[in-house]
Amino acid sequence: MTGKLTFSYTRTWGAGNSYILLITVPSIFNLVIGLFLGLDHFIVEYKKPGTWKINLPELVIVGLPSLFFSLTYHVALINIVQLSYATLGTNFIPVFQIVLGYVLITCLYKNYEKSGDTE
């Protein structure tokens, strides 16, 4: 039975390090879901006049921890023992991936500065 499963896995995904693909594709899918959730904010900002700015505090305070926890499976592949314990309760990882996508698109905004021609 095990040989049959191994053959089926190898035939479907290849013999190499395809577990990276099995981890990365759902991660990207969850990130895209977060991007779609914040798309309405981006469209409103896109229609405004002004120059694009990045909300750096939001990106640092919410985005960086979300990035760290989103890459938990990838960090575990490196076999760093201290960081591998982060995968013990892995049900929250897709939530952090969705939050990361949402933060990446909502941290962009347009800054409109009026010229001060008052007489």
CNS distance restraints for C-alpha pairs under 8 A (distance, minus, plus):
assign (resid   1 and name CA) (resid   5 and name CA) 6.40 0.50 0.50
assign (resid   2 and name CA) (resid   6 and name CA) 6.15 0.50 0.50
assign (resid   3 and name CA) (resid   7 and name CA) 6.11 0.50 0.50
assign (resid   4 and name CA) (resid   8 and name CA) 6.17 0.50 0.50
assign (resid   5 and name CA) (resid   9 and name CA) 6.08 0.50 0.50
assign (resid   6 and name CA) (resid  10 and name CA) 6.01 0.50 0.50
assign (resid   7 and name CA) (resid  11 and name CA) 5.94 0.50 0.50
assign (resid   8 and name CA) (resid  12 and name CA) 6.12 0.50 0.50
assign (resid   9 and name CA) (resid  13 and name CA) 5.88 0.50 0.50
assign (resid   9 and name CA) (resid  14 and name CA) 7.30 0.50 0.50
assign (resid  10 and name CA) (resid  14 and name CA) 4.65 0.50 0.50
assign (resid  10 and name CA) (resid  15 and name CA) 5.19 0.50 0.50
assign (resid  11 and name CA) (resid  15 and name CA) 7.85 0.50 0.50
assign (resid  13 and name CA) (resid  18 and name CA) 6.13 0.50 0.50
assign (resid  14 and name CA) (resid  18 and name CA) 6.57 0.50 0.50
assign (resid  17 and name CA) (resid  21 and name CA) 7.87 0.50 0.50
assign (resid  18 and name CA) (resid  22 and name CA) 6.45 0.50 0.50
assign (resid  19 and name CA) (resid  23 and name CA) 6.22 0.50 0.50
assign (resid  20 and name CA) (resid  24 and name CA) 5.99 0.50 0.50
assign (resid  20 and name CA) (resid  74 and name CA) 7.61 0.50 0.50
assign (resid  21 and name CA) (resid  25 and name CA) 5.96 0.50 0.50
assign (resid  22 and name CA) (resid  26 and name CA) 7.17 0.50 0.50
assign (resid  23 and name CA) (resid  27 and name CA) 6.51 0.50 0.50
assign (resid  23 and name CA) (resid  73 and name CA) 7.04 0.50 0.50
assign (resid  23 and name CA) (resid  74 and name CA) 7.56 0.50 0.50
assign (resid  24 and name CA) (resid  28 and name CA) 6.16 0.50 0.50
assign (resid  25 and name CA) (resid  29 and name CA) 6.18 0.50 0.50
assign (resid  26 and name CA) (resid  30 and name CA) 6.15 0.50 0.50
assign (resid  27 and name CA) (resid  31 and name CA) 6.20 0.50 0.50
assign (resid  27 and name CA) (resid  70 and name CA) 7.49 0.50 0.50
assign (resid  27 and name CA) (resid  94 and name CA) 7.15 0.50 0.50
assign (resid  27 and name CA) (resid  97 and name CA) 6.54 0.50 0.50
assign (resid  28 and name CA) (resid  32 and name CA) 6.15 0.50 0.50
assign (resid  29 and name CA) (resid  33 and name CA) 6.38 0.50 0.50
assign (resid  30 and name CA) (resid  34 and name CA) 6.47 0.50 0.50
assign (resid  30 and name CA) (resid  94 and name CA) 6.26 0.50 0.50
assign (resid  30 and name CA) (resid  97 and name CA) 5.64 0.50 0.50
assign (resid  30 and name CA) (resid  98 and name CA) 5.20 0.50 0.50
assign (resid  30 and name CA) (resid 101 and name CA) 7.70 0.50 0.50
assign (resid  31 and name CA) (resid  35 and name CA) 6.32 0.50 0.50
assign (resid  31 and name CA) (resid  97 and name CA) 5.26 0.50 0.50
assign (resid  31 and name CA) (resid  98 and name CA) 5.06 0.50 0.50
assign (resid  31 and name CA) (resid  99 and name CA) 7.77 0.50 0.50
assign (resid  31 and name CA) (resid 100 and name CA) 6.59 0.50 0.50
assign (resid  31 and name CA) (resid 101 and name CA) 4.56 0.50 0.50
assign (resid  31 and name CA) (resid 102 and name CA) 7.78 0.50 0.50
assign (resid  32 and name CA) (resid  36 and name CA) 6.16 0.50 0.50
assign (resid  32 and name CA) (resid  98 and name CA) 7.51 0.50 0.50
assign (resid  32 and name CA) (resid 101 and name CA) 6.31 0.50 0.50
assign (resid  33 and name CA) (resid  37 and name CA) 6.27 0.50 0.50
assign (resid  33 and name CA) (resid  98 and name CA) 6.11 0.50 0.50
assign (resid  33 and name CA) (resid 101 and name CA) 7.12 0.50 0.50
assign (resid  34 and name CA) (resid  38 and name CA) 6.47 0.50 0.50
assign (resid  34 and name CA) (resid  97 and name CA) 7.42 0.50 0.50
assign (resid  34 and name CA) (resid  98 and name CA) 4.25 0.50 0.50
assign (resid  34 and name CA) (resid  99 and name CA) 5.99 0.50 0.50
assign (resid  34 and name CA) (resid 100 and name CA) 6.85 0.50 0.50
assign (resid  34 and name CA) (resid 101 and name CA) 4.16 0.50 0.50
assign (resid  34 and name CA) (resid 102 and name CA) 4.31 0.50 0.50
assign (resid  34 and name CA) (resid 103 and name CA) 7.90 0.50 0.50
assign (resid  35 and name CA) (resid  39 and name CA) 6.06 0.50 0.50
assign (resid  35 and name CA) (resid  98 and name CA) 7.71 0.50 0.50
assign (resid  35 and name CA) (resid 101 and name CA) 4.71 0.50 0.50
assign (resid  35 and name CA) (resid 102 and name CA) 5.08 0.50 0.50
assign (resid  35 and name CA) (resid 104 and name CA) 7.35 0.50 0.50
assign (resid  35 and name CA) (resid 105 and name CA) 6.00 0.50 0.50
assign (resid  36 and name CA) (resid  40 and name CA) 7.93 0.50 0.50
assign (resid  36 and name CA) (resid 102 and name CA) 7.65 0.50 0.50
assign (resid  37 and name CA) (resid 102 and name CA) 6.31 0.50 0.50
assign (resid  38 and name CA) (resid  42 and name CA) 6.56 0.50 0.50
assign (resid  38 and name CA) (resid 101 and name CA) 7.96 0.50 0.50
assign (resid  38 and name CA) (resid 102 and name CA) 5.19 0.50 0.50
assign (resid  38 and name CA) (resid 103 and name CA) 7.80 0.50 0.50
assign (resid  38 and name CA) (resid 105 and name CA) 5.96 0.50 0.50
assign (resid  38 and name CA) (resid 106 and name CA) 5.93 0.50 0.50
assign (resid  39 and name CA) (resid  43 and name CA) 6.16 0.50 0.50
assign (resid  39 and name CA) (resid 105 and name CA) 7.03 0.50 0.50
assign (resid  39 and name CA) (resid 106 and name CA) 7.97 0.50 0.50
assign (resid  40 and name CA) (resid  44 and name CA) 6.33 0.50 0.50
assign (resid  41 and name CA) (resid  45 and name CA) 6.26 0.50 0.50
assign (resid  41 and name CA) (resid 106 and name CA) 6.37 0.50 0.50
assign (resid  42 and name CA) (resid  46 and name CA) 5.94 0.50 0.50
assign (resid  42 and name CA) (resid 105 and name CA) 6.53 0.50 0.50
assign (resid  42 and name CA) (resid 106 and name CA) 6.47 0.50 0.50
assign (resid  42 and name CA) (resid 108 and name CA) 7.28 0.50 0.50
assign (resid  42 and name CA) (resid 109 and name CA) 7.53 0.50 0.50
assign (resid  43 and name CA) (resid  47 and name CA) 6.42 0.50 0.50
assign (resid  44 and name CA) (resid  48 and name CA) 6.81 0.50 0.50
assign (resid  45 and name CA) (resid 108 and name CA) 7.97 0.50 0.50
assign (resid  45 and name CA) (resid 109 and name CA) 5.70 0.50 0.50
assign (resid  45 and name CA) (resid 110 and name CA) 6.00 0.50 0.50
assign (resid  46 and name CA) (resid 109 and name CA) 7.96 0.50 0.50
assign (resid  46 and name CA) (resid 110 and name CA) 7.47 0.50 0.50
assign (resid  48 and name CA) (resid 110 and name CA) 6.75 0.50 0.50
assign (resid  48 and name CA) (resid 112 and name CA) 7.97 0.50 0.50
assign (resid  49 and name CA) (resid 110 and name CA) 7.06 0.50 0.50
assign (resid  49 and name CA) (resid 111 and name CA) 7.84 0.50 0.50
assign (resid  49 and name CA) (resid 112 and name CA) 6.19 0.50 0.50
assign (resid  50 and name CA) (resid 110 and name CA) 5.41 0.50 0.50
assign (resid  50 and name CA) (resid 111 and name CA) 5.21 0.50 0.50
assign (resid  50 and name CA) (resid 112 and name CA) 4.33 0.50 0.50
assign (resid  50 and name CA) (resid 113 and name CA) 7.04 0.50 0.50
assign (resid  51 and name CA) (resid 110 and name CA) 5.18 0.50 0.50
assign (resid  51 and name CA) (resid 111 and name CA) 5.40 0.50 0.50
assign (resid  51 and name CA) (resid 112 and name CA) 6.69 0.50 0.50
assign (resid  52 and name CA) (resid 108 and name CA) 6.78 0.50 0.50
assign (resid  52 and name CA) (resid 109 and name CA) 5.68 0.50 0.50
assign (resid  52 and name CA) (resid 110 and name CA) 4.41 0.50 0.50
assign (resid  52 and name CA) (resid 111 and name CA) 6.30 0.50 0.50
assign (resid  53 and name CA) (resid 108 and name CA) 5.89 0.50 0.50
assign (resid  53 and name CA) (resid 109 and name CA) 5.40 0.50 0.50
assign (resid  53 and name CA) (resid 110 and name CA) 5.71 0.50 0.50
assign (resid  53 and name CA) (resid 111 and name CA) 6.44 0.50 0.50
assign (resid  54 and name CA) (resid 107 and name CA) 5.53 0.50 0.50
assign (resid  54 and name CA) (resid 108 and name CA) 4.80 0.50 0.50
assign (resid  54 and name CA) (resid 109 and name CA) 6.34 0.50 0.50
assign (resid  55 and name CA) (resid  59 and name CA) 6.39 0.50 0.50
assign (resid  55 and name CA) (resid 107 and name CA) 4.79 0.50 0.50
assign (resid  55 and name CA) (resid 108 and name CA) 6.29 0.50 0.50
assign (resid  55 and name CA) (resid 109 and name CA) 7.34 0.50 0.50
assign (resid  56 and name CA) (resid  60 and name CA) 6.04 0.50 0.50
assign (resid  56 and name CA) (resid 107 and name CA) 7.28 0.50 0.50
assign (resid  57 and name CA) (resid  61 and name CA) 5.80 0.50 0.50
assign (resid  58 and name CA) (resid  62 and name CA) 5.58 0.50 0.50
assign (resid  58 and name CA) (resid  63 and name CA) 6.73 0.50 0.50
assign (resid  58 and name CA) (resid 103 and name CA) 7.36 0.50 0.50
assign (resid  58 and name CA) (resid 107 and name CA) 6.49 0.50 0.50
assign (resid  59 and name CA) (resid  63 and name CA) 4.50 0.50 0.50
assign (resid  59 and name CA) (resid  64 and name CA) 6.65 0.50 0.50
assign (resid  59 and name CA) (resid 103 and name CA) 6.66 0.50 0.50
assign (resid  59 and name CA) (resid 104 and name CA) 7.19 0.50 0.50
assign (resid  59 and name CA) (resid 107 and name CA) 6.40 0.50 0.50
assign (resid  60 and name CA) (resid  64 and name CA) 5.31 0.50 0.50
assign (resid  60 and name CA) (resid  65 and name CA) 7.91 0.50 0.50
assign (resid  61 and name CA) (resid  65 and name CA) 7.12 0.50 0.50
assign (resid  62 and name CA) (resid  66 and name CA) 6.26 0.50 0.50
assign (resid  62 and name CA) (resid 100 and name CA) 7.81 0.50 0.50
assign (resid  62 and name CA) (resid 103 and name CA) 7.26 0.50 0.50
assign (resid  63 and name CA) (resid  67 and name CA) 6.02 0.50 0.50
assign (resid  63 and name CA) (resid  99 and name CA) 7.85 0.50 0.50
assign (resid  63 and name CA) (resid 100 and name CA) 5.66 0.50 0.50
assign (resid  63 and name CA) (resid 103 and name CA) 6.10 0.50 0.50
assign (resid  63 and name CA) (resid 104 and name CA) 7.21 0.50 0.50
assign (resid  64 and name CA) (resid  68 and name CA) 6.21 0.50 0.50
assign (resid  65 and name CA) (resid  69 and name CA) 6.24 0.50 0.50
assign (resid  66 and name CA) (resid  70 and name CA) 5.81 0.50 0.50
assign (resid  66 and name CA) (resid  96 and name CA) 5.03 0.50 0.50
assign (resid  66 and name CA) (resid  97 and name CA) 6.66 0.50 0.50
assign (resid  66 and name CA) (resid  99 and name CA) 6.73 0.50 0.50
assign (resid  66 and name CA) (resid 100 and name CA) 5.45 0.50 0.50
assign (resid  67 and name CA) (resid  71 and name CA) 6.23 0.50 0.50
assign (resid  67 and name CA) (resid  96 and name CA) 7.43 0.50 0.50
assign (resid  67 and name CA) (resid  97 and name CA) 7.28 0.50 0.50
assign (resid  67 and name CA) (resid 100 and name CA) 6.32 0.50 0.50
assign (resid  68 and name CA) (resid  72 and name CA) 6.56 0.50 0.50
assign (resid  69 and name CA) (resid  93 and name CA) 6.26 0.50 0.50
assign (resid  69 and name CA) (resid  96 and name CA) 6.39 0.50 0.50
assign (resid  69 and name CA) (resid  97 and name CA) 7.88 0.50 0.50
assign (resid  70 and name CA) (resid  93 and name CA) 5.62 0.50 0.50
assign (resid  70 and name CA) (resid  94 and name CA) 7.17 0.50 0.50
assign (resid  70 and name CA) (resid  96 and name CA) 5.62 0.50 0.50
assign (resid  70 and name CA) (resid  97 and name CA) 5.10 0.50 0.50
assign (resid  70 and name CA) (resid 100 and name CA) 7.82 0.50 0.50
assign (resid  71 and name CA) (resid  75 and name CA) 6.16 0.50 0.50
assign (resid  72 and name CA) (resid  76 and name CA) 6.16 0.50 0.50
assign (resid  72 and name CA) (resid  84 and name CA) 7.73 0.50 0.50
assign (resid  72 and name CA) (resid  86 and name CA) 6.62 0.50 0.50
assign (resid  72 and name CA) (resid  87 and name CA) 6.30 0.50 0.50
assign (resid  72 and name CA) (resid  93 and name CA) 7.55 0.50 0.50
assign (resid  73 and name CA) (resid  77 and name CA) 6.47 0.50 0.50
assign (resid  73 and name CA) (resid  87 and name CA) 6.77 0.50 0.50
assign (resid  74 and name CA) (resid  78 and name CA) 7.05 0.50 0.50
assign (resid  75 and name CA) (resid  79 and name CA) 7.28 0.50 0.50
assign (resid  75 and name CA) (resid  80 and name CA) 7.33 0.50 0.50
assign (resid  75 and name CA) (resid  83 and name CA) 6.92 0.50 0.50
assign (resid  75 and name CA) (resid  84 and name CA) 6.99 0.50 0.50
assign (resid  76 and name CA) (resid  80 and name CA) 6.56 0.50 0.50
assign (resid  76 and name CA) (resid  81 and name CA) 7.99 0.50 0.50
assign (resid  76 and name CA) (resid  83 and name CA) 6.71 0.50 0.50
assign (resid  76 and name CA) (resid  84 and name CA) 4.72 0.50 0.50
assign (resid  76 and name CA) (resid  87 and name CA) 7.25 0.50 0.50
assign (resid  79 and name CA) (resid  84 and name CA) 6.63 0.50 0.50
assign (resid  80 and name CA) (resid  84 and name CA) 5.91 0.50 0.50
assign (resid  81 and name CA) (resid  85 and name CA) 6.87 0.50 0.50
assign (resid  84 and name CA) (resid  88 and name CA) 7.96 0.50 0.50
assign (resid  86 and name CA) (resid  90 and name CA) 7.84 0.50 0.50
assign (resid  92 and name CA) (resid  96 and name CA) 6.61 0.50 0.50
assign (resid  93 and name CA) (resid  97 and name CA) 6.33 0.50 0.50
assign (resid  94 and name CA) (resid  98 and name CA) 6.22 0.50 0.50
assign (resid  95 and name CA) (resid  99 and name CA) 6.16 0.50 0.50
assign (resid  96 and name CA) (resid 100 and name CA) 6.00 0.50 0.50
assign (resid  97 and name CA) (resid 101 and name CA) 6.39 0.50 0.50
assign (resid  98 and name CA) (resid 102 and name CA) 6.26 0.50 0.50
assign (resid  99 and name CA) (resid 103 and name CA) 6.06 0.50 0.50
assign (resid 100 and name CA) (resid 104 and name CA) 6.07 0.50 0.50
assign (resid 101 and name CA) (resid 105 and name CA) 6.54 0.50 0.50
assign (resid 102 and name CA) (resid 106 and name CA) 6.10 0.50 0.50
assign (resid 103 and name CA) (resid 107 and name CA) 5.74 0.50 0.50
assign (resid 104 and name CA) (resid 108 and name CA) 7.47 0.50 0.50
